């Protein structure tokens, strides 16, 4: 996946409020990049949960 130099994704959030996702540049490329990031986070969480269950 190749993003243009002028494309960016910013995530602003905190424990006490909603999370905002700011996107600039091509929306299609940003959506693909965001989807890849979400899949990566889900995979990392699954690995951590699996390891914790194995250690019990």
C-alpha positions in Angstrom: 0.0 0.0 0.0 1.4 3.4 -1.0 0.0 6.6 0.5 0.6 10.0 -1.0 2.9 12.3 0.9 0.1 14.7 1.6 -2.2 12.0 3.2 -2.4 11.6 7.0 -4.5 10.1 9.7 -4.7 11.6 13.2 -6.4 9.9 16.1 -7.3 12.2 19.1 -8.9 10.6 22.1 -8.8 10.2 25.8 -10.2 8.2 28.7 -12.8 10.9 29.5 -14.2 11.6 26.1 -15.0 10.4 22.6 -12.3 9.5 20.1 -12.0 11.5 16.9 -10.3 10.4 13.7 -9.0 13.2 11.4 -8.3 12.3 7.8 -6.6 14.4 5.1 -5.8 13.5 1.6 -7.4 10.7 -0.4 -10.3 9.2 1.6 -9.9 5.8 0.0 -6.2 5.5 1.0 -7.0 6.7 4.5 -9.8 4.2 4.9 -7.6 1.3 3.8 -4.8 2.5 6.2 -7.3 2.7 9.0 -8.7 -0.7 8.3 -5.2 -2.2 8.3 -4.4 -0.5 11.6 -7.7 -1.8 13.2 -6.9 -5.4 12.0 -3.4 -5.1 13.4 -4.7 -4.0 16.8 -7.3 -6.8 16.9 -4.5 -9.3 16.1 -2.3 -8.0 18.8 -5.1 -8.1 21.4 -5.9 -11.7 20.3 -2.3 -12.8 20.8 -2.1 -11.2 24.2 -5.3 -12.8 25.4 -4.2 -16.2 24.1 -0.9 -16.0 25.9 -2.5 -14.9 29.2 -5.0 -17.9 29.0 -2.1 -20.2 28.2 -0.1 -19.0 31.3 -3.0 -19.7 33.7 
